Amino acid sequence: MREKILQTIAAAAGAVASFFCGLPPILWVLLAVMTLDYITGLICGAMGRSPKTEHGGLSSGTAFAGLMKKLLIIAVVALGYLLDHAVTLGAGVQFAAVSGATCLWFIASEGVSVLENAAMMGVPIPKILTQALEVMKGDNGKSKEKAVELQDGEDDF
């Protein structure tokens, strides 16, 4: 009986590992940036500087909402992958135009959020990093106020 349980656990772990090993590199980058955003958000809350709560501290409701947001981001990226597959179905070629662009946009969006969290904690943000993420996100100056907030009082790197 014990051996059967261990075999089942090993099979499940193998299936999960196989799934994650097959993910495209851009998706790994997105997952890493999403994790950084969540962790930096928790740090802001732990230090009492979160703009998402009245008292600036940690909130389980806010943390849960953040996780749900990340889950929906993954759902939107999955939709992009499905669209790529639908467009190329039967054509004998594969491309990742929609999913790749979707991942890049979310990487930039989550990256800006990481910088905002770091800036709230007093970390100086290099202008080149802020500008690169804004260009990736395709805001074309629409979020200049955020970039200015991040750049106030920082050194030019």
N, C-alpha and C positions, 0 to 999 in steps of 0.2 A: 504494500500500500504506500509506504513512504517513498519507495523508488518511483512509483507512478506519479506521485505529487511532484517530486523533483524533476521528472521528465517533462511534465506539463509546464512547470515554471520555466525550465530551460527552453522549451519550444516557444513559449510566449516571449521570453526575453530575446530569443533569436529572431522572432518575427518583428519585434519592435526595433531591434538593432538593424535588421535588414531594411526596414522602412526608412530609418533615419540616415543610414549610410547612402541611400539612393537619392537623397535630396540634392537639388542643384546648389552650388556654392552660394549663389545670390540669396537663396532662402536661408542658408546658415547665417549669412551676414545680417539679414533682417531679424532673425530670431535673436542674434547676439545684441543688436541695437535695441530691440524691444526689451530684452532682459536688463540692459544698462539703464534704460528709461525707468523701468519699474524699480530697480534698486536705488537709483538716484532720487526718485520720488519718495521712497521709503526713508532715505537719509534726510531729505528735507523735512518730512513729517516728524521724524525722531528728534530733529534739532529745533522743532517748533517754528519752521519757516514755510510750511505748506500753504499755498494760496487757496487750496481746495477745501480747507476747513476753517470754521470761524475762529478757532483758537490756534490755528497753525500747526497743530500736532497731528499725530497718527489717528486714523479713523478706519475701523474695519470695513465700514460701508464704502468709503472712498477707495480703499485698497481692493475690495471686491469689484467695484465698478471699473477700476483700472485693469484688472485681470479680464473682465468681460470685454472691455474695449480691445485688448490684445487678441482675444479669441475672435472677435469680429473682424479684425484686421486680417487674421489668418483666413477667415471665410472669404473675404474679398479677394485675397491673393489666390485662393483656390478657384474662385470664379474666373479669374484671369487665366489660370492654367486650363480650365475647362473650355474657355473661349478659344484659346490657342489650339487646343485639341480639335474642337468642332470645326474650325476654319480649315485645318489641314487634313481632316478626316477623308480618307480615300485618295488624297493627292500624292501620297508617297513621300512627303517631306514633312519635316518637323521644324517649327520655330517657336520662339518664346517671346514674341514681340509684346503682346498685351501683358502677360505675366511678368516679364522682365521690367517693363515700364512701371507696372503697378508696384513691384518690389522696390524699385529705385525711389519712387515717390514716397512710399512708406518709410524707407530707410532714412531719407532726408527729413521727413516729418518727425520721426521718432528721434533722429539725431538732433534736430533743433530743440526738442523737448529736453534731451539730456543736457544740452548747453544751457537752457533756461534754468534747469534745476541746479546745475553747477554754479551759474551766475548768482542765484539766490543764496548760495552758500559762500559767496565771496571769491570764487575761483575766477582768475582772469581768463578770458576767452580770446584766443587768437582771431583776429579779424578774418584771416584767410579761411579759417575753418567755418566761421559763420557764413561768409560769402559763398563758399563752395556748397554748403548745404542749401542755402537759399536758391542758388542756381539750379541745383539738382531738383529741388522741389518745384521749380518753375514759377515762382511767385512774381518775378519781374518787378520787384520793388513794392509789391502789395503789402509785404510785412516788414517794411523798412523800420517801423517803430519797434518791432521786436529786435531787429538787428542792432538798432541804436541802443536799446536797453542793455543788450548783451555786451556792447562795446564800451559803454560808459565806464570811465576810470580804468581802462585796461591798457596794457602796453601793446605797441605794434610789434607783432612777432614776424 
